[in-house]
Amino acid sequence: MSFFATIHDEASRRKLRFLVIGGLAVIHYGYSRETGDMDLLISKNDREDWLKFWLGRGYVCFHDGGVFIQLKPPDSHSWPVDLMMTPEETFANL
């Protein structure tokens, strides 16, 4: 199973909601863009559960600005992850 499929399946199992944003979202819509990380938009309400999710997979938080978290992967086969938080009301409308 691919890295992305694994993340999707595990997040679904845990009922963790997200939207893919950034370079991967642009690529999905057919535009060429080089990217080296996975950017996810999440609800602020799910912040702690998402942190547990990634830390449990061996990721290390190297920057936490409150509404923006950067996570370093445990190995070279995994992607770095950025979590961007938005209020629940905004997230629900997206």
KAWOZI-V657091 format. One record per helix or strand of 2 or more residues. SS is the DSSP state (H for helix, E for strand). FROM is the first residue (numbers start at 1). LEN is the number of residues. If there is no record, write none. Layout:
<<SS;FROM;LEN> <SS;FROM;LEN>>
This chain:
<<H;3;11> <E;19;3> <H;23;6> <E;37;7> <H;44;13> <E;60;5> <E;68;5> <E;80;7> <H;88;6>>
